[in-house]
C-alpha cells in the first residue's frame, strides 16, 4: 500500500523533534503528505523531557508552524492541534491516524542509556498495541552525530511463517520508493542458543536436536531462495542470508554488516503485546540498536 499520509506526533520537546529528519526523508522519497500533530493533555505536566510543555492550543499552533517553517520547502506539510484536552494521548493519536487516513506514524523511541537498556515510551507502546497504522520508531541516540538519514538498504528479518511477515509488503513498497536494496535474513538456532523448553529437550537428546536444526537450516535456505526468486521476478533488488545462532544477535550483526538504514518487522499488535514487550524477538532488537525500526501490525482475520 502506498504511503500517502505520514503522522508525526510532537510534544514540543527536542527529543520528539529528533524524528523530523527521518520523517522528512520518508515524505520526500514517497511523495507523502506530512501531518505534524499535537494533542492537548488534561492536567499536563509543566515540563516534558526537561523542557517546557505545550499546554494551550494557540501555543501549540505557533510551535507547529515554527517546525513547518524549518522543514524543506518542497514538502507537503500541514499542522493539526487536537484542542479538546485528552487524558489518553496514545488513543488520540490512534483515533486521528484513522480519521486522517494515515499510512505511517513516525515516533521517537524515548529511551535511557547507560546501565539500563533503552526502553520505548508508554505512548509509543500504546499506539502500537491499539493502532492499525505501521509505526516507525526513531532512536534519539546517534552513534555518529551529524550522520544524515538515508534509506538505501532495508533489512527484513524472516522466520518462515507467513503470518509473521506482515512487514514484507511495506518493505517492498519502500524499496521501490527509496530505490533501496532489500536484504532478507533468516536465523536458525544452534543447540546452545535454543530457548526455554526447546533447550531442556535438547539436553536430553542433543544429537536429535542438532539434526533437526540442520534440517531447519536447509528448509530456511529453500524458503529464502524461493521468496527471493519471486521478488527478483518483480525486478526488486533483493539479497539474503541464512545464519545460525541467537536470532536477535545475528540479525543485528547482519544489520551492521550491510549498513542497514531501516529494519522492518511485523508485529501481532493487539493480542500479543504482552509477549511482544516481554520476551519476543522484536523487543530484543529494539533495545539493542539505534537503527530506525518500522513495526507493521499483523492482524489475523
C-alpha positions in Angstrom: 0.0 0.0 0.0 1.5 3.4 -1.0 2.4 5.8 1.8 0.3 8.9 1.2 0.0 10.4 4.7 2.6 10.4 7.5 1.6 11.5 11.0 4.3 13.0 13.3 3.2 13.4 16.9 5.2 16.2 18.6 5.0 17.3 22.3 7.2 20.4 22.0 10.4 18.7 23.2 13.7 18.5 21.3 13.6 14.8 21.9 10.4 14.3 20.0 11.8 16.5 17.2 14.6 14.1 16.5 12.2 12.1 14.3 11.8 15.0 11.9 14.8 14.3 9.6 13.6 10.7 9.1 10.0 11.7 8.7 11.0 14.3 6.1 13.2 11.8 4.3 10.3 9.4 4.1 7.9 12.1 2.9 10.3 13.3 0.3 11.1 9.8 -1.1 7.5 8.6 -1.2 5.8 11.9 -2.0 3.7 11.6 1.1 1.9 14.4 3.0 3.4 15.2 6.4 0.9 15.9 9.2 2.5 17.5 12.3 0.3 16.7 15.3 -0.1 17.8 18.9 -2.6 16.7 21.5 -3.6 19.0 24.3 -3.4 16.9 27.5 -5.6 17.0 30.5 -3.7 18.3 33.6 -0.4 18.4 31.7 2.9 18.5 33.5 4.9 21.7 33.5 7.8 20.1 31.7 8.3 17.3 29.3 11.7 15.6 28.9 13.2 18.6 30.9 11.6 21.2 28.6 8.6 23.5 28.6 5.4 21.6 27.9 2.9 22.9 25.4 -0.3 23.5 27.3 -2.6 25.6 25.1 -4.0 25.4 21.5 -2.5 28.8 20.4 0.9 28.0 21.8 0.8 24.5 20.1 -0.3 26.0 16.8 2.6 28.5 16.9 5.0 25.7 17.7 3.9 23.5 14.8 4.0 26.4 12.4 7.6 27.1 13.5 8.5 23.5 12.9 6.9 23.6 9.5 9.0 26.6 8.5 12.1 24.7 9.5 11.4 21.9 7.1 12.3 21.6 3.4 10.1 23.9 1.3 9.5 21.1 -1.1 7.5 19.0 1.4 3.7 19.0 1.7 3.0 19.8 5.3 0.1 20.6 7.5 -0.4 21.1 11.2 -3.1 19.7 13.4 -3.7 20.5 17.0 -6.3 18.5 18.9 -7.6 21.2 21.1 -10.0 19.2 23.3 -7.9 18.2 26.3 -7.3 14.4 26.3 -6.4 12.1 29.1 -5.1 9.4 26.8 -2.7 10.8 24.3 -2.0 7.5 22.7 -5.7 6.9 21.9 -5.9 10.3 20.5 -3.0 9.6 18.1 -4.6 6.3 17.1 -8.0 7.9 16.5 -6.6 10.7 14.4 -4.4 8.3 12.4 -7.7 6.6 11.4 -9.6 9.8 10.8 -6.9 11.4 8.7 -6.1 8.2 6.7 -2.6 7.9 8.0 -0.4 5.2 6.4 2.6 5.7 8.7 3.2 7.1 12.2 6.7 8.3 13.0 7.6 8.5 16.7 10.6 8.9 18.9 11.8 5.9 20.8 12.2 7.6 24.1 15.0 5.9 26.0 17.5 5.5 28.7 21.1 4.6 28.2 24.0 3.7 30.5 23.4 0.7 32.7 19.8 0.5 31.8 18.6 -0.9 28.4 16.8 1.6 26.2 13.1 1.3 26.5 10.3 2.8 24.5 7.9 5.4 25.9 4.5 4.2 27.0 2.7 6.3 24.4 4.6 4.6 21.6 3.8 1.2 23.1 0.1 2.0 23.4 0.0 3.3 19.8 1.5 0.0 18.6 -0.9 -2.0 20.8 -4.1 -0.4 19.7 -3.5 1.2 16.3 -3.5 -0.2 12.8 -1.0 2.0 11.1 2.7 1.0 10.9 4.9 2.8 13.4 8.4 4.0 12.5 10.4 4.3 15.7 13.4 6.5 15.6 16.1 6.5 18.3 17.1 9.8 19.7 20.6 8.4 20.3 23.0 8.6 17.5 26.3 6.7 17.3 27.6 9.0 14.7 26.4 12.6 15.3 25.7 14.6 12.2 25.1 11.5 10.0 22.4 12.2 7.5 19.3 10.0 7.3 19.2 7.5 4.4 17.1 4.7 3.1 19.4 2.8 0.8 19.3 -0.7 2.4 16.3 -2.2 4.2 16.7 -5.3 6.4 13.7 -7.6 6.8 14.1 -10.5 9.3 12.0 -13.6 8.5 11.3 -16.8 10.2 9.5 -18.8 7.5 6.0 -18.2 9.0 3.8 -16.2 6.5 1.8 -14.9 9.5 4.9 -13.2 10.8 5.8 -11.4 7.5 3.2 -8.6 7.6 6.1 -6.2 7.1 7.1 -7.6 3.7 4.6 -5.6 1.6 5.6 -2.3 3.2 9.3 -3.2 2.9 8.8 -3.9 -0.8 6.8 -0.6 -1.2 9.6 1.4 0.5 12.3 -0.3 -1.6 10.6 0.9 -4.7 10.0 4.5 -3.4 13.5 4.8 -2.0 15.3 2.8 -4.7 16.7 0.8 -1.8 18.0 -2.8 -1.6 16.0 -5.3 0.3 18.1 -7.7 2.4 16.3 -10.7 3.9 17.8 -12.6 6.8 16.7 -15.8 8.4 18.3 -17.2 11.6 18.2 -20.8 12.8 19.2 -21.6 16.3 22.3 -23.6 17.3 21.7 -26.2 20.1 23.5 -23.9 22.5 21.1 -20.9 21.8 17.8 -22.7 22.0 15.4 -21.0 24.4 13.2 -22.4 27.2 11.6 -25.8 26.7 13.4 -26.5 23.5 16.7 -26.1 25.3 15.6 -28.5 28.0 14.6 -31.1 25.3 18.0 -30.6 23.6 19.9 -31.5 26.8 18.1 -34.9 26.8 18.6 -35.6 23.1 21.4 -33.3 21.8 22.1 -35.3 18.6 18.4 -35.4 17.6 18.1 -31.6 18.3 21.2 -30.9 16.3 19.9 -32.9 13.3 16.5 -31.2 13.5 18.2 -27.8 13.5 20.3 -28.7 10.5 17.0 -29.7 8.7 15.5 -26.3 9.7 18.5 -24.6 8.2 18.1 -26.4 4.9 14.4 -25.5 4.9 15.3 -21.9 5.6 17.6 -21.8 2.6 15.0 -23.2 0.4 12.3 -20.8 1.7 14.5 -17.8 1.3 15.6 -18.8 -2.2 12.0 -19.2 -3.3 11.0 -15.9 -1.8 13.9 -14.1 -3.3 13.2 -15.6 -6.7 9.6 -14.2 -6.6 10.9 -10.7 -5.7 13.6 -10.8 -8.4 10.9 -11.7 -10.9 9.2 -8.4 -9.9 12.6 -6.6 -10.6 13.2 -5.9 -6.9 16.8 -5.5 -5.8 17.0 -8.2 -3.1 19.7 -10.1 -1.3 19.5 -12.5 1.6 21.3 -14.8 4.0 20.7 -17.6 6.4 22.6 -17.6 9.7 23.0 -19.9 12.8 22.8 -18.7 16.4 20.8 -16.5 18.7 18.3 -14.7 16.3 18.5 -11.1 17.7 22.3 -11.1 17.8 22.6 -12.5 14.3 20.0 -10.1 12.9 21.8 -7.1 14.4 25.1 -8.3 13.2 23.7 -8.6 9.7 22.3 -5.1 10.0 25.7 -3.8 10.9 27.5 -5.8 8.1 25.2 -4.5 5.4 24.9 -1.0 6.9 21.1 -1.2 7.1 19.3 2.1 7.2 16.0 0.5 8.4 14.8 -2.7 9.9 11.2 -3.8 9.1 9.3 -6.2 11.4 5.7 -7.5 11.5 4.1 -7.5 14.9 0.9 -9.1 16.2 -0.4 -5.8 17.6 -3.4 -6.2 20.0 -3.3 -9.8 21.1 0.4 -10.3 21.5 1.6 -7.1 23.1 2.5 -8.6 26.5 4.6 -11.2 24.7 5.8 -8.5 22.3 7.3 -6.5 25.1 8.4 -9.2 27.5 10.2 -11.9 25.6 9.8 -12.0 21.8 12.4 -11.2 19.2 11.2 -7.7 18.5 12.0 -6.1 21.9 15.4 -7.7 21.9 16.2 -6.0 18.7 14.6 -2.7 19.7 16.7 -2.4 22.9 20.0 -3.1 21.2 20.1 -0.9 18.1 19.8 2.7 17.1 18.7 1.8 13.6 15.2 3.1 12.8 12.7 0.3 13.3 9.5 0.0 11.3 6.9 -2.1 13.1 4.0 -3.2 10.9 0.9 -4.6 12.8 -0.2 -8.0 11.7 -3.9 -8.6 12.4 -5.3 -12.1 11.6 -8.7 -12.2 10.2 
